[in-house]
């Protein structure tokens, strides 16, 4: 790692090149590895960049430090500075304690508590310090589950502490379209003031710990997010079946209720991939231990049975295409196993967490839902972990270590991609897990959180769908993965009434038809960090959408609107109503209520020039490489890269995938579609691929040519339909 040291009072400022367009700034004496480094969470630094006078240079990004504690960062797009002087720390501490309730949340009751945890408090402001940064009219995005109703962070003060229902996934990362992003590496509870205390100034307050920052440079938010997730870990890619529907069973359900529900899904041809059990599956409800057992009164699974038991309910579910997920609660000390992996003989009485889950995997469980319960609510501030660290330093970090052990345990069990999800998180957690927005329903608050998490490296996130409102059914089916949670009642599709059942089924089948597009977007997310639910500032500069949580892009081509009576169509291309196929000019607001039918729950638009791969919806996802794919084409000028892989293995981490580049453009009235050959390979990949092209058209064409040969086509429902395309040029002539 390329580094230089600058004397600063009784400390030193260390400037380091971490990678291309990534600079690290530390202030201290010893510069010990952070917990992220100690436990192998972050990517190791590269030997790149160069040392300059009083600083370093990393690609287009440079940093220069002075002995007065000022560090200037700049590129061809910006010049800003950190101030590491500590004059006035007492006043800053007072300000943050007032703004953030002394960095302590108000306690909430959590359903299912079996004991009252005594909340032991202490003074954790042992070595307070702060840092300021001149922002110069920049607008900032990020910080995970920070805002409930907007994207722009400016004008508020934020607590970086995992808090039940308020902010379960805080991420101390900010970025701006001015060309840079900033991550503070602290795991301590701390506060970040974004231009509220002083206009055009960010202020970080830390009650303890060292000062450690990373700066990332990029031409746009997508490039900055790519650099950020390069360091903290690319987002997880789930097994392909995990992008289908997960149904969370009623809490009191037994194995017979579950089999009845599974049969009903198949009878009604409502696609579903996974059924999830709530805490009642355990003999001790809400069992936090590593000695949990099946509740055999509800789920007859005994030790004498073969693993898996072929006539048991789990194996029977599997024969009909269902995976089983089990609910977990956790207050485990994950540092014990992390330290032992480093060769330190600590806490032998604390087993590795995933070890006790392997017996349930052998029974046939494919997935786990992890709930933190009290771990993100009331805490013992005097708690000391196996690594010798205390709660104020470890509270946030434990969220990342939890999902890290779940991920590595799942991989270690069978060498395949694991599926588990969690409703807590912190920096780097997105590399190890899927997420939900916790016990917060499916309303606007959850959409704001999903978009803000996507701006913070935590993109594989959904919420609890509210099946009793069409507009939330609409929005929830356009999130990274989906679940319908029926835990406290009867939210089963067939129990909510014919009207809502029809809407749910319509969206569920649409989701499965769009699965090639959805999964291709998920692969892209795992490659670059770009989320599937993309906040509008990622892709558009229109002022009207820079702070909007009422619309977002689902993948690169679909525009989803929710929770508003109007939608803005950004400039740059025409937009087509996905439901009606009516075309609209860009740069205007539309009345939402005229854009969808009674069956639908909200608006959906597609960009002119878009190409969307689809397939016939299945009742569950088999993860096989399907020979026949339909390409929906919306004429204009556009190029789309279709990503595919085997859907289940870890080979994607080594680049084993296929990429197909498909383009569309117009020449006078004619429409030309060019389908490239699939490049790359993966296990189970078909040698031959046949496409059907569905090309939107306002009238019937005179002819269609593949190469120079005329071919048969159909014109139905505003689409020109062409079968038997493998690769090459297709010309639709008028």
C-alpha positions in Angstrom: 0.0 0.0 0.0 1.4 3.4 -1.0 1.4 5.7 2.1 3.0 8.8 3.5 3.0 10.3 7.0 2.6 14.0 8.0 3.4 15.2 11.5 0.3 16.7 13.2 0.7 17.9 16.8 1.4 14.8 18.9 -0.1 12.5 16.2 0.4 11.8 12.6 -1.8 12.0 9.5 -1.4 8.9 7.3 -2.5 9.2 3.7 -2.7 6.0 1.7 -3.7 4.9 -1.8 -6.1 2.0 -1.3 -6.9 1.4 -5.0 -7.7 3.3 -8.1 -9.7 6.5 -7.1 -9.7 5.4 -3.4 -7.7 7.3 -0.8 -7.6 6.6 2.9 -7.0 9.3 5.6 -6.1 8.3 9.2 -5.2 10.4 12.2 -3.5 8.7 15.2 -0.3 7.2 16.5 -0.2 3.4 15.9 -2.7 2.9 13.0 -3.7 -0.6 14.1 -6.0 -2.6 11.7 -9.6 -1.8 12.0 -12.1 -4.6 12.9 -13.1 -4.7 9.3 -9.5 -5.5 8.4 -8.9 -7.8 11.3 -11.8 -10.0 10.4 -11.2 -10.0 6.7 -14.3 -8.0 5.8 -12.7 -5.4 3.5 -10.7 -6.0 0.4 -7.0 -5.6 0.9 -5.2 -2.5 -0.4 -3.5 -2.6 -3.7 0.1 -1.6 -4.4 -0.8 1.2 -6.7 -0.8 5.0 -6.8 2.0 7.4 -6.1 3.5 9.6 -3.3 3.4 13.3 -4.0 4.7 16.3 -2.1 2.8 16.1 1.3 0.4 13.6 -0.1 -0.7 10.8 -2.4 -2.4 10.4 -5.8 -4.8 7.5 -6.7 -5.9 7.8 -10.3 -7.9 11.0 -10.7 -8.0 11.5 -6.9 -5.3 13.2 -4.8 -4.9 14.1 -1.1 -2.6 16.6 0.5 -2.1 17.1 4.3 -0.7 20.0 6.3 0.8 20.0 9.7 -2.1 22.2 10.8 -4.5 19.2 10.4 -6.0 20.2 7.1 -6.3 17.5 4.4 -7.3 18.6 0.9 -8.8 16.2 -1.5 -9.3 17.0 -5.1 -9.8 15.8 -8.7 -10.7 17.5 -11.9 -14.3 17.9 -10.7 -13.8 19.1 -7.1 -11.6 20.4 -4.3 -12.6 20.0 -0.7 -11.0 19.7 2.7 -11.2 17.9 6.1 -10.3 19.7 9.3 -9.0 17.4 11.9 -8.3 20.0 14.6 -10.2 19.4 17.9 -10.8 23.0 19.0 -14.3 23.2 20.5 -14.9 19.4 21.0 -16.9 20.1 24.2 -19.4 22.2 22.3 -19.7 19.7 19.5 -20.4 16.9 22.0 -23.1 19.0 23.6 -24.7 19.7 20.2 -24.8 16.0 19.2 -26.0 14.8 22.6 -28.9 17.2 22.2 -29.7 16.4 18.6 -29.4 12.6 19.0 -30.7 11.9 22.5 -27.1 11.2 23.8 -26.7 8.6 21.1 -29.3 6.4 22.9 -32.6 5.3 21.3 -36.0 5.3 22.9 -36.8 1.7 23.8 -39.7 -0.1 22.0 -41.5 -3.2 23.0 -40.8 -6.2 20.8 -43.4 -8.9 20.4 -42.2 -12.2 21.6 -39.9 -11.1 24.5 -39.6 -13.9 27.1 -37.6 -11.9 29.5 -36.8 -8.3 30.3 -33.3 -7.4 29.5 -31.9 -5.0 32.0 -30.5 -2.0 30.2 -27.2 -1.1 31.9 -26.0 2.4 31.0 -22.6 4.0 31.4 -20.6 7.0 30.1 -19.2 5.8 26.8 -17.9 9.3 25.7 -14.3 8.3 26.8 -12.3 10.0 24.1 -14.6 12.3 22.2 -13.4 13.9 18.9 -14.9 15.4 15.8 -14.0 16.2 12.2 -15.5 18.8 9.8 -15.6 18.9 6.0 -16.4 21.9 3.8 -19.2 20.8 1.5 -19.7 23.9 -0.7 -23.3 23.5 -1.8 -23.0 19.8 -2.4 -26.1 17.5 -1.9 -25.5 14.2 -0.3 -26.9 10.7 -0.5 -26.4 7.5 1.5 -26.4 6.7 5.2 -28.5 3.6 4.8 -31.9 3.6 6.6 -31.6 7.2 7.4 -34.4 9.2 5.9 -38.0 8.0 5.9 -39.4 10.4 3.4 -36.5 11.7 1.2 -33.2 11.0 -0.4 -31.1 14.2 0.1 -29.4 14.1 3.5 -28.7 17.8 3.9 -30.3 19.6 6.8 -30.4 16.8 9.3 -28.3 15.1 12.0 -28.0 11.3 11.9 -27.2 8.7 14.6 -25.0 5.9 13.4 -26.3 3.3 15.7 -28.5 0.3 14.8 -31.9 1.0 16.3 -35.0 -1.2 16.2 -37.6 0.2 13.7 -35.9 3.6 13.5 -32.7 2.8 11.7 -31.8 -0.8 11.6 -29.3 -0.5 8.8 -27.2 2.7 9.3 -24.2 3.0 6.9 -21.7 5.9 7.5 -21.2 6.5 3.8 -22.1 9.7 1.9 -21.7 10.5 -1.8 -22.5 13.5 -4.0 -22.9 14.2 -7.7 -20.0 16.6 -7.3 -17.7 13.6 -7.8 -16.8 12.0 -4.5 -18.0 9.8 -1.6 -16.8 9.5 2.0 -16.9 6.5 4.3 -16.0 6.8 8.0 -14.5 3.5 9.2 -15.7 3.8 12.8 -17.7 1.1 14.4 -18.5 3.1 17.5 -21.9 4.7 18.0 -21.4 8.2 16.5 -23.2 11.1 14.8 -23.1 12.8 11.4 -24.4 16.3 10.9 -25.0 17.0 7.2 -25.1 20.7 6.8 -27.6 21.4 9.6 -25.2 22.7 12.3 -23.4 24.8 9.8 -24.5 25.4 6.2 -22.1 23.7 3.7 -20.3 21.7 6.4 -20.4 18.1 7.4 -19.5 17.3 11.0 -18.7 13.9 12.4 -18.8 13.3 16.2 -17.2 10.2 17.7 -17.4 9.5 21.4 -14.4 7.2 21.2 -12.1 5.5 18.7 -9.7 6.6 16.0 -10.3 8.9 13.0 -10.3 6.9 9.8 -11.9 8.0 6.5 -12.0 6.7 2.9 -12.6 9.0 0.0 -13.8 7.7 -3.4 -13.9 9.6 -6.7 -16.1 9.0 -9.7 -17.8 10.9 -12.5 -21.3 10.0 -11.2 -23.0 8.2 -8.4 -22.8 4.8 -10.1 -19.0 5.1 -10.4 -18.6 6.2 -6.8 -20.8 3.3 -5.6 -18.7 0.9 -7.7 -15.5 2.2 -5.9 -17.2 2.0 -2.5 -18.4 -1.6 -2.9 -15.0 -2.5 -4.3 -13.6 -1.8 -0.9 -16.5 -2.9 1.4 -17.6 -5.9 -0.7 -19.8 -6.4 -3.8 -23.4 -7.1 -3.0 -24.4 -10.7 -2.5 -25.9 -12.6 -5.5 -28.7 -14.9 -4.2 -29.6 -18.2 -5.7 -31.9 -17.6 -8.6 -34.9 -19.1 -6.9 -34.6 -16.6 -4.1 -35.8 -13.8 -6.5 -39.2 -15.6 -6.6 -41.9 -15.4 -4.0 -41.3 -16.2 -0.3 -44.4 -16.9 1.7 -44.1 -16.4 5.5 -46.5 -18.7 7.3 -48.9 -17.9 10.1 -47.1 -18.1 13.4 -49.3 -20.8 14.8 -49.2 -23.0 11.7 -48.2 -26.7 11.9 -46.9 -29.0 9.2 -50.4 -29.9 8.0 -51.4 -26.2 7.6 -48.2 -25.7 5.6 -48.9 -28.6 3.3 -52.4 -27.3 2.8 -51.1 -23.9 1.9 -48.5 -25.4 -0.4 -51.1 -27.4 -2.2 -53.3 -24.2 -2.6 -50.4 -22.3 -4.2 -50.0 -25.1 -6.7 -53.8 -25.6 -7.2 -54.3 -21.9 -7.9 -51.2 -21.7 -10.0 -49.8 -18.9 -7.9 -46.0 -19.0 -8.4 -44.1 -19.5 -5.1 -40.5 -20.7 -4.3 -40.2 -20.7 -0.6 -42.3 -21.2 2.6 -40.9 -19.6 5.8 -41.7 -20.6 9.3 -42.0 -18.2 12.3 -40.7 -18.8 15.8 -43.2 -21.5 16.6 -41.2 -24.1 14.8 -38.8 -24.3 17.8 -39.6 -26.3 21.0 -38.8 -23.2 23.0 -40.4 -20.2 21.3 -37.8 -17.4 20.6 -34.9 -19.7 21.5 -31.7 -17.6 21.3 -29.5 -20.5 22.1 -27.4 -22.8 19.9 -29.3 -25.8 21.3 -32.7 -25.2 19.7 -34.9 -28.1 18.6 -37.9 -28.8 16.5 -41.3 -28.4 18.1 -42.3 -32.0 17.4 -45.9 -31.3 18.4 -46.2 -29.2 15.3 -43.5 -30.5 13.1 -42.8 -34.2 13.5 -39.0 -34.3 12.8 -37.2 -36.8 15.1 -33.6 -37.8 15.5 -34.2 -41.4 14.3 -35.4 -40.1 10.9 -33.2 -40.3 7.8 -31.7 -36.9 6.8 -33.7 -35.7 4.9 -36.7 -37.8 5.7 -38.3 -38.6 2.4 -41.8 -38.8 3.7 -41.5 -35.8 6.0 -43.1 -32.5 5.2 -39.8 -30.8 4.2 -39.0 -33.4 1.6 -42.6 -33.4 0.4 -42.5 -29.6 -0.1 -39.2 -30.0 -2.1 -40.8 -32.5 -4.4 -43.3 -29.8 -5.4 -40.6 -27.1 -5.9 -40.8 -25.4 -2.4 -37.8 -24.5 -0.3 -38.2 -24.2 3.4 -36.9 -21.2 5.5 -36.6 -21.2 9.3 -36.9 -18.1 11.6 -33.9 -17.5 14.0 -33.4 -15.0 16.8 -29.9 -14.2 17.9 -27.8 -12.6 20.6 -24.7 -14.6 19.9 -21.1 -13.3 20.3 -19.6 -13.7 16.8 -16.2 -12.3 17.8 -15.3 -15.6 19.5 -15.3 -17.6 16.3 -13.6 -14.7 14.4 -10.8 -14.7 16.9 -10.4 -18.4 16.8 -10.1 -18.3 13.0 -7.1 -15.9 13.6 -5.5 -18.5 15.9 -6.5 -17.0 19.2 -7.6 -19.5 21.8 -10.6 -17.5 23.2 -14.0 -18.3 24.6 -14.1 -22.1 23.9 -17.5 -22.1 25.6 -19.0 -20.0 22.7 -19.5 -22.3 19.7 -19.6 -21.1 16.1 -23.1 -20.0 15.4 -23.7 -21.8 12.1 -22.6 -25.2 13.5 -25.9 -25.7 15.2 -27.8 -24.8 12.1 -26.3 -27.6 10.1 -28.6 -30.2 11.6 -31.6 -28.2 10.3 -29.9 -28.0 6.9 -29.6 -31.8 7.0 -33.3 -32.0 7.7 -33.9 -30.1 4.5 -34.1 -26.4 5.5 -32.7 -24.3 2.6 -32.7 -20.8 4.1 -32.9 -18.8 7.4 -34.6 -15.6 8.4 -32.6 -13.9 11.1 -34.3 -11.5 13.5 -32.1 -9.5 16.0 -34.9 -8.9 18.6 -33.3 -7.1 21.6 -29.9 -7.0 19.9 -30.8 -3.8 18.1 -33.0 -2.4 20.9 -32.0 -2.4 24.6 -28.3 -3.3 25.2 -26.0 -3.7 28.1 -23.5 -0.8 27.6 -21.1 -2.6 29.9 -21.1 -5.8 27.9 -17.6 -7.1 26.9 -17.3 -9.4 23.9 -14.9 -12.3 23.5 -12.4 -10.1 21.6 -12.2 -7.8 24.6 -14.2 -5.0 23.0 -17.2 -3.3 24.6 -20.7 -2.7 23.4 -20.4 0.9 22.2 -17.7 -0.2 19.7 -19.2 -3.6 18.8 -23.0 -2.9 18.6 -22.8 -1.9 14.9 -20.1 -4.2 14.0 -22.0 -7.3 15.3 -24.6 -6.8 12.6 -21.9 -7.3 9.9 -20.3 -10.2 11.7 -23.7 -11.9 12.1 -24.4 -11.9 8.3 -20.8 -12.8 7.6 -20.9 -15.9 9.7 -24.3 -16.8 8.2 -22.9 -16.4 4.7 -19.6 -18.3 5.3 -21.5 -21.0 7.2 -23.9 -21.5 4.4 -21.1 -21.7 1.8 -19.1 -24.0 4.0 -22.1 -26.4 4.4 -22.5 -27.3 0.7 -20.3 -24.9 -1.3 -23.3 -23.2 -2.9 -24.8 -19.7 -2.6 -26.7 -19.3 0.6 -30.0 -17.6 1.1 -30.7 -15.9 4.4 -32.0 -12.4 5.3 -31.8 -10.0 8.2 -33.3 -6.7 9.3 -30.2 -5.2 10.8 -26.9 -4.2 9.2 -23.9 -1.9 9.0 -21.0 -1.2 6.7 -20.2 -4.2 4.4 -23.3 -6.2 5.5 -24.6 -6.0 1.9 -21.9 -8.3 0.8 -23.2 -11.2 2.9 -26.9 -11.1 3.1 -30.3 -10.2 1.8 -32.3 -7.8 4.0 -35.8 -6.6 5.0 -36.9 -3.3 6.4 -38.0 -5.2 9.6 -41.3 -4.7 11.4 -42.2 -1.6 9.5 -44.9 -2.8 7.0 -44.9 -2.0 3.3 -45.6 1.7 3.2 -43.7 4.8 2.0 -41.2 4.7 4.9 -40.0 1.3 3.7 -39.6 2.4 0.1 -37.5 5.4 1.2 -35.3 3.0 3.2 -34.9 0.6 0.3 -33.8 3.5 -2.0 -31.4 4.9 0.6 -29.9 1.5 1.3 -29.4 1.1 -2.5 -27.4 4.3 -2.3 -25.3 2.8 0.5 -24.2 -0.6 -0.8 -27.1 -2.6 0.7 -29.2 -3.2 -2.4 -30.7 -6.7 -1.9 -33.6 -5.6 0.3 -37.3 -5.8 0.5 -40.2 -5.2 3.0 -43.2 -7.0 4.4 -45.8 -6.7 1.6 -49.2 -5.3 2.6 -51.5 -7.5 0.6 -54.6 -5.5 1.6 -53.5 -2.5 -0.5 -53.1 -2.7 -4.2 -50.5 0.0 -4.4 -48.2 -1.8 -1.9 -48.6 -5.1 -3.8 -47.6 -3.1 -6.9 -44.4 -1.6 -5.3 -43.3 -4.7 -3.4 -43.2 -6.9 -6.5 -40.7 -4.5 -7.9 -38.1 -4.9 -5.2 -34.9 -6.9 -5.3 -36.5 -10.0 -3.7 -40.0 -10.4 -2.4 -41.9 -11.9 0.6 -45.5 -12.0 1.7 -45.6 -12.1 5.5 -48.7 -13.7 7.0 -47.3 -14.3 10.5 -49.9 -12.7 12.6 -53.1 -13.3 10.6 -54.3 -14.6 7.3 -52.6 -12.7 4.5 -52.8 -15.7 2.3 -53.7 -14.7 -1.3 -56.9 -16.8 -1.2 -58.1 -15.3 2.0 -58.0 -11.6 1.1 -60.9 -11.5 -1.3 -61.3 -12.1 -5.0 -60.3 -8.6 -6.1 -57.0 -8.5 -4.1 -56.3 -12.2 -4.9 -56.5 -11.4 -8.6 -54.2 -8.4 -8.3 -51.7 -10.4 -6.3 -51.7 -13.3 -8.8 -51.4 -10.8 -11.7 -48.2 -9.3 -10.2 -46.8 -12.6 -9.0 -47.1 -14.1 -12.5 -45.6 -10.9 -14.0 -42.7 -11.1 -11.6 -41.9 -14.7 -12.7 -42.3 -13.7 -16.4 -39.8 -10.9 -15.8 -37.4 -13.2 -13.9 -34.7 -13.2 -16.7 -34.7 -9.4 -16.6 -34.7 -9.3 -12.7 -31.9 -11.9 -12.4 -29.8 -10.2 -15.1 -30.1 -7.0 -13.0 -29.1 -8.9 -9.9 -26.0 -10.2 -11.6 -25.1 -6.6 -12.6 -25.6 -5.6 -9.0 -23.1 -8.2 -7.8 -20.6 -7.0 -10.4 -20.8 -3.2 -9.8 -22.9 -2.4 -6.7 -25.6 -0.7 -8.8 -28.9 -1.6 -7.0 -31.9 -3.2 -8.7 -34.1 -0.6 -7.1 -32.3 2.5 -8.4 -33.0 5.9 -6.8 -33.6 8.4 -9.6 -30.4 10.4 -9.0 -28.4 7.4 -10.1 -29.7 7.7 -13.6 -31.2 11.2 -14.2 -30.2 14.8 -13.6 -33.8 16.2 -13.7 -34.2 18.4 -10.7 -37.7 17.1 -10.2 -36.5 13.6 -9.2 -33.3 14.4 -7.2 -35.1 13.9 -3.9 -38.0 11.7 -4.9 -39.0 8.6 -3.1 -42.2 8.2 -5.1 -40.6 6.7 -8.2 -37.5 4.7 -9.0 -36.0 2.6 -11.7 -36.3 -1.2 -11.4 -33.3 -2.3 -13.3 -32.2 0.0 -16.1 -35.4 0.1 -18.1 -38.6 0.0 -15.9 -39.9 3.1 -14.1 -42.0 2.3 -11.1 -44.3 4.9 -9.4 -45.8 4.5 -5.8 -47.5 6.4 -3.0 -48.2 9.5 -5.2 -50.9 10.9 -7.4 -48.4 12.0 -10.0 -45.3 10.7 -11.7 -42.5 12.6 -13.5 -41.1 11.2 -16.7 -37.4 12.2 -16.9 -35.8 13.8 -20.0 -33.8 11.9 -22.5 -36.2 9.5 -24.2 -39.9 8.9 -24.7 -41.7 6.7 -22.1 -44.2 4.0 -22.8 -46.9 3.0 -20.3 -46.2 -0.7 -19.7 -49.8 -1.5 -19.1 -51.5 0.3 -22.0 -48.5 0.7 -24.4 -49.4 4.3 -24.9 -46.4 6.6 -25.6 -45.6 9.9 -23.7 -43.1 12.7 -24.1 -40.4 13.1 -21.5 -39.9 15.9 -19.1 -43.5 16.1 -17.8 -45.6 15.1 -14.9 -48.6 12.7 -15.4 -51.7 12.1 -13.3 -51.0 8.6 -11.9 -54.7 7.5 -11.5 -55.3 7.5 -15.3 -52.4 5.2 -16.0 -53.5 1.8 -14.7 -56.6 -0.4 -14.5 -58.5 -1.8 -11.5 -56.4 -5.0 -11.7 -53.2 -3.1 -11.2 -52.0 -1.1 -8.2 -49.7 1.6 -9.7 -47.9 2.9 -12.7 -45.2 1.2 -14.6 -43.3 2.8 -17.6 -40.6 1.6 -19.9 -38.0 3.7 -21.6 -38.0 4.0 -25.4 -35.1 1.9 -26.7 -35.5 -0.7 -24.0 -35.0 -4.4 -24.3 -36.5 -6.7 -21.6 -35.8 -10.4 -21.6 -38.8 -12.5 -20.3 -40.0 -16.1 -20.2 -43.1 -18.1 -19.7 -43.8 -17.9 -15.9 -43.2 -21.0 -14.0 -44.9 -22.0 -10.8 -41.4 -22.2 -9.2 -37.8 -21.4 -10.3 -35.8 -24.4 -11.5 -32.6 -22.4 -12.1 -32.0 -24.2 -15.4 -30.8 -22.4 -18.5 -33.9 -22.1 -20.6 -33.6 -22.5 -24.3 -36.4 -20.1 -25.2 -36.4 -16.4 -24.1 -38.7 -13.7 -25.3 -37.3 -10.2 -25.8 -39.7 -7.4 -25.4 -38.4 -4.5 -27.6 -39.5 -0.9 -27.3 -38.2 0.8 -30.5 -35.8 3.7 -30.2 -32.0 3.8 -29.7 -30.8 1.4 -27.0 -28.4 -1.3 -26.1 -28.9 -3.9 -23.4 -26.6 -6.5 -21.9 -28.3 -9.7 -20.8 -26.4 -11.5 -18.0 -27.0 -15.2 -17.2 -25.3 -17.9 -15.1 -26.0 -21.2 -13.4 -28.2 -19.6 -10.8 -26.9 -21.5 -7.8 -23.1 -21.9 -7.5 -20.3 -19.5 -6.5 -18.8 -19.6 -10.0 -20.1 -16.1 -10.6 -17.4 -14.8 -8.3 -14.8 -16.1 -10.9 -16.7 -14.5 -13.8 -18.4 -17.7 -15.1 -21.4 -16.2 -16.8 -22.8 -15.5 -20.2 -23.3 -12.0 -21.7 -25.5 -11.2 -24.7 -25.5 -7.7 -26.1 -28.7 -6.8 -27.8 -29.4 -3.4 -29.5 -32.3 -1.6 -31.3 -32.4 1.5 -33.4 -34.5 3.0 -36.2 -33.6 3.8 -39.8 -36.4 6.0 -41.1 -39.5 4.0 -40.2 -37.8 0.7 -40.1 -36.8 -0.9 -36.8 -33.5 -2.9 -36.6 -32.8 -5.3 -33.8 -29.3 -6.9 -33.5 -29.0 -9.9 -31.2 -25.4 -10.7 -30.4 -24.0 -14.2 -29.7 -23.8 -15.4 -26.1 -20.3 -14.9 -24.9 -18.8 -16.7 -21.9 -20.0 -20.0 -20.3 -21.4 -21.6 -17.2 -22.3 -25.1 -16.0 -25.5 -26.2 -17.5 -25.5 -23.6 -20.3 -27.4 -24.7 -23.4 -25.4 -24.7 -26.6 -28.4 -23.2 -28.5 -30.5 -20.3 -27.6 -33.7 -19.3 -29.5 -35.4 -15.9 -29.0 -38.8 -14.7 -29.8 -38.9 -11.0 -30.5 -42.0 -9.0 -29.4 -41.4 -5.6 -30.9 -43.9 -2.8 -30.0 -45.4 -1.3 -33.1 -48.4 1.0 -33.7 -49.1 -0.7 -37.0 -48.5 -3.9 -38.9 -45.2 -3.9 -40.8 -45.0 -4.8 -44.5 -42.3 -7.5 -43.9 -39.7 -8.9 -41.5 -36.2 -9.9 -42.5 -33.7 -12.1 -40.6 -30.4 -11.5 -42.4 -31.7 -11.0 -46.0 -34.4 -13.6 -45.7 -38.1 -12.8 -45.3 -39.7 -14.7 -42.4 -43.2 -15.2 -41.0 -44.5 -13.0 -38.2 -47.6 -12.2 -36.3 -49.0 -8.8 -35.3 -51.0 -9.1 -32.1 -51.8 -6.7 -29.3 -49.6 -4.0 -30.6 -46.6 -6.3 -30.9 -44.8 -7.7 -34.0 -44.0 -11.3 -32.9 -41.0 -13.1 -34.6 -40.1 -16.6 -33.7 -36.9 -18.6 -34.2 -34.2 -15.8 -33.8 -30.8 -17.1 -32.7 -28.5 -14.2 -33.4 -27.8 -11.5 -36.0 -29.8 -8.7 -37.5 -33.6 -8.5 -37.6 -35.2 -5.8 -39.7 -38.9 -4.8 -39.4 -39.9 -2.9 -42.5 -42.8 -0.5 -43.0 
